[in-house]
């Protein structure tokens, strides 16, 4: 009887052996090699399996057990070829290969697999089996990206891809990306930071479709007001693609009365969140005689639009818990238990502090209510459902910041920064496509495929290609991606 066994060595490595046992005693051992990590271990186990089924006799006659030759095996190199090939296939399927820039494609894949600095991307690519990209080629690629306007070409490809699925909504939001520098310049400036940081930053505006697939990315000076970014972005998008009707969905922070008026005059449809600075009249009148029920809506008609107010019990429960926490905090300040001088629901007059009951009552009256402003002639529930698809752009931002690590940015001039953002945009497009087809997060996708290694092994001085063994679960994922 022959079987494969793993034995810990004195150095901490794991030896893989084929053991031959007769009548309960091991009579012969074939040492396949020693593994120092999981990838090497899987490679050696795969070779041992091949040896067990007898294929090695015909492939490697010099290793016949009838001879006294020593069986020496070494792992020359291993890399995640499968992961690289799958991501490149998605890159090509999106039409990015029309850029005809292999270096740009490699940098996009590296950004997905292990987002790191541009120079360290060389190490990531080497682990994927790409070792021909060097420092000089890398920086020349960044220059080409700006000189040949890769951003515009990537956005064109994204729009073409999204159009095949149908674009019913254009979702827009902004975020901030900070820099590890102390001194600002004309582009990188301190402003209202999403991360509450003080470093110089830039503003990033992202357009996505209803599925969260990116359609465009724009950057602005760090002190630009969010409300001043949406109109130029939408106008440019409309002109580039020759669109006549666009429905824009944006958060309340994106819109001002001036923006809504401009969107209306330009012929756009829109759905935006409404800031609740006071209790809406319609809601106040209803609350005098009755209690709002779950998902109930109250509509207020305006000149060219309407505001839909919706009450949700789940949202109300969360709002009430937050109000109670803020009230408790203010009460501690009033009683002297807390040294905090300022708190919500607190009125301070000289040295006296007291609760602002009017503000507390207003907060409770607004608990669970959210407003939506629109000029679309659609049912209220459909408007609300469209607005809630904003989670798609928020998810894309989270992916860009966490999985793709778009921040912090270490480049110093604007061209390099824009090149970096173009790589992030292309990588985000690939990642969103993989997630939608594979049904798992891009992080889990990379974690699943990266350990599947191909490589080159040496056996008694002869080199052999070792193909990757793909588990059934991964085969199923690959089928979903290609379908």
HELIX and SHEET records of a PDB file:
HELIX    1   1 UNK A   38  UNK A   52  1                                  15    
HELIX    2   2 UNK A   55  UNK A   59  1                                   5    
HELIX    3   3 UNK A   61  UNK A   63  5                                   3    
HELIX    4   4 UNK A   81  UNK A   93  1                                  13    
HELIX    5   5 UNK A   96  UNK A   99  5                                   4    
HELIX    6   6 UNK A  102  UNK A  113  1                                  12    
HELIX    7   7 UNK A  121  UNK A  127  1                                   7    
HELIX    8   8 UNK A  135  UNK A  147  1                                  13    
HELIX    9   9 UNK A  150  UNK A  165  1                                  16    
HELIX   10  10 UNK A  226  UNK A  228  5                                   3    
HELIX   11  11 UNK A  230  UNK A  241  1                                  12    
HELIX   12  12 UNK A  252  UNK A  254  5                                   3    
HELIX   13  13 UNK A  257  UNK A  265  1                                   9    
HELIX   14  14 UNK A  281  UNK A  289  1                                   9    
HELIX   15  15 UNK A  313  UNK A  335  1                                  23    
HELIX   16  16 UNK A  357  UNK A  366  1                                  10    
HELIX   17  17 UNK A  380  UNK A  387  1                                   8    
HELIX   18  18 UNK A  388  UNK A  390  5                                   3    
HELIX   19  19 UNK A  391  UNK A  398  1                                   8    
HELIX   20  20 UNK A  399  UNK A  403  3                                   5    
HELIX   21  21 UNK A  414  UNK A  438  1                                  25    
HELIX   22  22 UNK A  442  UNK A  449  1                                   8    
HELIX   23  23 UNK A  472  UNK A  482  1                                  11    
SHEET    1   A 3 UNK A   2  UNK A   8  0                                        
SHEET    2   A 3 UNK A  14  UNK A  22 -1                                        
SHEET    3   A 3 UNK A  25  UNK A  35 -1                                        
SHEET    1   B 3 UNK A  73  UNK A  79  0                                        
SHEET    2   B 3 UNK A 454  UNK A 459 -1                                        
SHEET    3   B 3 UNK A 462  UNK A 466 -1                                        
SHEET    1   C 8 UNK A 214  UNK A 221  0                                        
SHEET    2   C 8 UNK A 201  UNK A 208 -1                                        
SHEET    3   C 8 UNK A 170  UNK A 178 -1                                        
SHEET    4   C 8 UNK A 247  UNK A 250  1                                        
SHEET    5   C 8 UNK A 269  UNK A 274  1                                        
SHEET    6   C 8 UNK A 369  UNK A 374 -1                                        
SHEET    7   C 8 UNK A 306  UNK A 311 -1                                        
SHEET    8   C 8 UNK A 297  UNK A 301 -1                                        
SHEET    1   D 2 UNK A 346  UNK A 349  0                                        
SHEET    2   D 2 UNK A 352  UNK A 355 -1                                        
END                                                                             
